[in-house]
Amino acid sequence: MNQDLQVLPISDKIIKRFWGKIVNFIELPAFTFGKELQLHVMEIKANVPFQSPVQFEETMQRAVSTLSGMLSKNHNALLLGTGMHPLMNLNETAVWPHYHKKIYQEYGKFFNLKQHGWLNIQSFHLNLPFENESVAVKMHNHLANICAYLPAIAASSPFFEGKEGENTDNRLFFYKLNQREVPSITAEVIPEYVSSTKQYKNDVIEQYTKDLANAGASKTLLHREWINSRGVIFRFDRSALEVRVMDEQECIKSDVALSCFVRSVLRGLLKTDAPLLPHNVLVKDFNAIVKDGLKAKVSNPTGPTAKQILEKYLVLAQKYANEDEKQYLWLIKRRIEEGSLSEIIKRKVKLRAQKTDLHEAIKNTYSMLINCLLNNEPYF
């Protein structure tokens, strides 16, 4: 985007300027960057699993700095984190039109891609490796419990189209709706419990494969594990579970903190063999949290509000985190005490709007967030 927060749908031009031709991804020694579905969004990812949270932070911050430098020098452009662009009109961007476009064209046969749930969402995907099927199934089911409450501290999408959304996590609100034409792909976002990978493949992957085939999808979209859009999915190709319910944060340090929190809470739930809540309770609580964040009233027997559930998860995290992970949990503590990034942004914008109009207040606040990403500084 430019200094005025106007989106720049130029990811293909950025890649071509750097690489000499348009490709999907450019792999550098420590990280890879490249296209996303949206022409104004770029993905950065690690080449190999991180050995520590510090390595995660250093590597991904180097990626942000590298990409930011290229954008500034060659395109007079800037990077912005968070889960949704706060001002963008959907006509200001487009779908990636190059190699892999056939996949997006295929999606376009069944889904309206010109909606916020496709063109205006950014998320942080966390991959957690598993050793064997037994461990993977337990991890999956406990992650369902964590992910129902995680958006209360991971939301970062309070505004879109220059207005305040009705939800604390507007990205997830739109995400829940973007594939409603084939509902078995996303289901209720919070994944159903599984008893084996065979059962998962039969009941989840085969079901949406069948539904897509009945809708006329080509083989491009059939039997693909990554089509699954639940909040946690099996990635058998990399022996990992992928968590998808977290909005992109304002800086790498905040993404790392969320990863440390999820990892340590999961470790605690596995070690204590914690009971699993009924799936319908998780779905109900998740939907309440998408709307109301930490203030949401929940049906979890350990507390009446999302904030109280997260406070108990933090105690568990602090007990089972390793020393490297503990260095980042202070940030989660502040998020629980002071609100998610979404809630903090909302407060800052409303405060600034007392002296100017809402549009300028949004621009002023998000300009600060641009600097947070560049300097790797959490926003409070």
N, C-alpha and C positions, 0 to 999 in steps of 0.2 A: 504494500500500500504506500501511498505518498504521505507527506506531512499532514495533509488534511484528513487522513484516515480513509481516503478513497481507495477502494480495492483496485488492484492492478492484475488483470488476468493474463499474466505473462510468464507463467512457470515454464512453458515450452521455450520461450525466448531466453530465459535464464540458463536453461540446460544447453541450448544450442550455442550460446555465447561462451559457455565454459568448456563444452566438450567438442564443439565443431559440428555437431549434428544433433538431431532430436532423438533421445532415447528415453526409456522409462525411468531408469535409475543410474546414478553415477556412484561407483564404489571407490572410496578413498581408503587409505590404510586402516583407519580406525572406525569409520562410519560411512554410511551411505545416505545420499539424499536424492530426491526425485519427485515425480509427479504424484498427484492425488486425483480423485475424480474431478475436483473443482480446479479450474485453471488458475485461481488466485491462491491456492494452498499448495504447500510443499511438505513432504514427509521427510523426517530424518529418523534414522534407525541405526542400531549398532550392527556391526558385522559379526560379532561373536558375543555370547553371554558375558555379562559383567561378573567379575570376581568379587566385587565389593561395591557398596553404595558410593564410596568416594570415586572409584573408577567410573561408575555410571555418571556421576556429576561432572567430572573432569572431561570425559569423552564427549558427552552430549553438549556441554558448554562450548567445547572446541568446535563442535559442529555448528552451533548457533553463531559463534563468532565468525567462522569461515563463511557461512552463508550470508550473514549480515554484511560482511565486508564486500562480498561480491555484489550484493544488491545495491549498496551505497555507492560503490565505485562505478559500476557499469549501467545501473538502471535508476539511480536516484530514488531508491525504494527502501522500505523498512519492513521488518518482521513484527508481527503481533501475535501473542499467545491468546489464551482464553478459549472458551467453548464455542462462541458464536461471534461473528462480526456485529458490532452494535448498530451500525448505520446502513449497511449494504442493502441496496435494492436487488432483488433476484435477477433483474435484467442486466446488472453490471458485471456478471461473470458468466461462465459457460462450462460445459463438460469437456474434459480432455479429448481433443479430436485426432490424436495420433495413434501410434501402435498401442494395442489393447482397447482401442475405441470400440471394437466389435463387442467386447464384454459390456460396455456401457450402453451401446446401441441395443443390445439384447435386453438389458435391464429396462431400457426405455420403452420396450414393447408392452411391459406389464405395469410399470410404475411411472408415475409422473415425477420425473427427475427435477423439474423446475419448482422445487419447494424447499423450505428451509431444512427439512430432514435429510436432504441430499446435498444441496449447494451451500449450506451455511452451518456446517458442524465441524468441529475439530475435537478429537479426543485423544487421550493418553492410553495406549494399549500396554498392559503389563503382561509379560509372558513368564510363567512359573513352571520350571521343568519338573517332570515326574520320572520316577525310576522304574515303576512297573504298574500294571493295571490296578492292582489292589490299592496302592497309594493314590493313583490318579483318581479313582472313583471317590475315595474319601475326601481328597482335596476338592474335587468338583462340588460335592455336596456341601461342604463347609463354606466354600467360596460363595455358594448361593446365599447362605445366611449372612455373610459379610457384605455382599454386594447390595443386599436390600437396603442397608443403612449407610453405605459408603457415600452416596451422593450428598448427604447432609454436610459433609466437609469437602467434597470434591467438586461441587457445582461452581461454575464460573461464567454462567451465561444469562445474566439478568436482563439484557437489552437486545432488541433486534429491530431493524427498520426504524431506528431512532425513537423507540418507545420502550417503556418498561413492560416486560412480559408478565403474564399472570402467574408464572411459576418461578420458583427459585432456580430450578434447573430446566431452562427452556430447551436446551439441546436435547435432553432426554425426552421431554414432552414430544418434540417433533420426531425424534428417533423412533418412538413407540408407534408412530403413525405412518412412517415413510414406506412400509411394505405391507400395508393392510390388505392390499389386493390378494396377497398370498400369505395369510396370517401365520402359517406354520413355520415361516422363516424366522420371525422375531418372537413368536408366541407372546408371552407376557414379560419378556426381557429377563426377569429372574428365571434361571433355568430350572426345569423339572429335575427332581432327584433321579439318579441312575443307579443301577445295581451292577452293571458291567459295561464294558465298551461295546460288546455285541448288542446289548439292549439299546444303547445310545445310538448306534449306527442304524438299527432297525426302526426305532421309534422316532428319532429326530431327523437324521440325514435322509433316510429312505422316504420319510413322510413328505418333507418339503421337496425332495427330488420328484416324487410322484405328482405332487401338486403343480410343480413347475412344468413337468412333462404334459400334464392334462391341460395346462394353459398354453401349450405350444412352444415351450422353450427348446432351444437347440441343445446339443450335447455340451456346448460351452459352459452351461450353468448346472449341469446335472452331476450328482454324486460329488460335489465339491464341499469339503468341510468348511471352507472360509465363507461360503454363502450364509451359513448359520449366523444370525444376528442377535442371538441371546447375549445377555450381559457377561456370561462366561461360556467359552466354547473350547472344545478339544482341538488342539492343533497336532494331529498325529504325525504330520510331516516333520515336526520339530520336537516331538515328545514333550509337549508343554500344554498348559492351560492358559488361555488368553482372557484377561479381564478387560471389559470394554465399557464399564459404566462411569469411568472417570472423565470429566471434562478436562481438556488441556488447561494447564495452569499458567500463571503469569511468568514463571521462570523455571529453569531446570531443577533448582534446589527444591522447589515445591513439589515437582513431579517425583523426585527421589524420595522426599519425605512420605508421600502417599505410598510409594512402593514399599518402603521400610515398614510402614504401619500395616499394610495388607499382609506382608510376609510374616511379621511377628505375631499378628493376631491369628493368622492361619496356623502357625506353628503351635500357638497356645491351644487352639481349639482341637487340633489333632492330638496333642500331648495329653490333654485332659479328657479326650473322647467326649466332648460336649454334645448334649442332645441337639437334634435338628428340629427346628420349628416346622410346623405344617406349612406346606408350600403356599397355600392360600393366604396364610398370615403374612408371609414374606412379601407376596405380591401386593397385598393391601397396604402394608407399611411402606413398601417402595413407592407406590403411587402417591401416598400421602407426603412422603419426603420430597419427591420430585416437585410437588406443589409448594410445600411449606418449609422445607429444609430442616434445620435443627429444632424448630418449634413444632414440628409435626407431631400429632398425637398418634401413637402406635399401639399395637396389640401384643407386643413382645412382653412376656411375663416378667422380665427383669427390669422394666421401667416404662412409664407412661408416655415419655417423649423421646424423640430421636436423640436429643442431646444427652439424655441419661444413658441410652444404649451405647453411644459413642464414648462416653466417660468410662463405662465399664470395659469396653473394648480397649481403651487406652491403658487401663490398669493391666489388662492381660498382655498387651503389647510390651509394656515396660518390663514385665516379668520375663517374657520369653524372647525379647529382642537380644541379638548379639551386640557386642560393644560398638561395632560400626553403625548398626541400625539405631542404637540409642542416641547417637549424635544428632539425628534428624527428628526425633519424636517431639522435641520442643515446639516445632512448627505445627504439628498436629494438635498439640495441647492448646496453642493459641487459636487455631482454627475452631476448636470446640468451644473455647471461652469467648471468642470475639466474632465468630461467624465464618462461614465459607467465603471464598473469594467473591462469589456472586453477591452475598449479603454485604460485604465490605464495599464492593464497587457501587452497589445501589446506594448505600449511605453516603459515600463520597460524592456521587453525582447529585443526589438530592441536596446536599449541603452547598455545592457549587451553584446549583440551579436557583438558589435564593438570591444570587447576585447577577445571574445571566439567564438566557433561555436554556431549555433542556438540551438542545442540539450542541450548543457550545460547552455545556457542562459535561456532556458525554465525551466530546473531543478532548477537552482538557484532562479528564480523568484517564482516558485510554492512552493519551500521549505519555502519561506517567508509566503506564503499563508497558509501553514500548521500551522505555528505559529499563524497567525491571527485567525484561527478557534479555536485553543486551548486557546488563551488568550483573545478572544472576542474583537479583535481590527480591525477596518476598515483599508483597505489598500489604501493609497493615495501616 
